[in-house]
Amino acid sequence: MTWSLGYSPPREPDLLDALFLSAGRSLHIANAFEGKCRWMVRCINLVEVHQNADPVATFEEIIAALPADKMLGPTLHQLTGCMPCSTETMDVLRRARKARNFIAHEGADVGDISTAREKRILAHAGRLRSAVSDLAAGDNIVSQWGFHFEEPDWSLPRDLIDAYPRMIDEWVFGHFGKLLDEVAASAATEAAGPAQQSS
């Protein structure tokens, strides 16, 4: 194990800069997603504690009775127990939680930056992009729930809901241009090649 930065310059400084920009932006989305989930559970807990509290309890006593925040998994479990959730919605949120963990723990992990080459950086960017796609789908659901909490009488902004996955992808990865699409298409062609030849 060596130092994270050394005297050797990166082999691919521009690609690394692009990846690290994407990793930082994806971490922002991941943090926002987790923050929304935590905020909604706090609201739910506050209502429950208030309903079960002594009628003469002070606001400070009610706040003090709130349960402590939990990790994202238990928070999502509690949230889905209080919101209308299909099996499909639960699966989207499960994938979003896994994506958040990948982004938080491995989002910028390409190893030694002085030896990381183009193929490795782009492959990692592809994995990060897949995780961000899963995260955006879960964030879109939780954002709709949060919108209903804040504006119960307003209609959902369907245009934003429909555009959200593309908006996130463009904001996080747009600076790569078409490069990631070309790499994904090339990888798909290579993966399909042996299968097509054997048939």
C-alpha positions, 0 to 999 in steps of 0.5 A: 500500500502506497500514498494516495498521491505521489510524485508520478503524474496521472497517466490520464489527467483529463479522464480522471478529472471527468470521473472525479467530477462525476463522482462528486456530483453523484455523491451530492445526489446520494446525500440528497436522497438519504437526507430526504428519506431521513427528513420524511421519517422524522416527519412521520415519527413526529406525527406519531410521537405527537399523537401518542404524547401527553396532551400537556407535553411541551414541544421540547418534550415531544422533540426529545421523545423522537427516535434517533436517526437510523442508517439508510436501510432501516430508514427506507424500511420504515418509510416504505412501511408508511407509504403506498409501495408496490413490489416494483417500488420496493425493488427500485428503492432497494437498488437505490440504496445499493447504488448509494452505498456504491457511490459513497464507498467506491464512486471514485475508486480507480486505484492508483491515479498514476497508473490508471489507464483509459480502459479502467477509468471508463469501465469504472465510469460506466459502473458509476453511471449505472449506479447513478441511474438506479439512484435517480429512479429511487430519488424520483420516487422519494422526491414525489413522496416529499412533494406530497408532504410539503404540498398535499394539495398540488398536483405532481409535476409530471414533466419533472418526474418524466425528465428527472432520470435524463436530467441527473444523467446529463448533470453527472455525466454530460461532460463526457459527451458521447464517450460513455455511450460509445464505450457501453455500445462497444462493450455490448457488441463484444459481449453479444459477439460470442453468443451470436457466433455460437448460434 
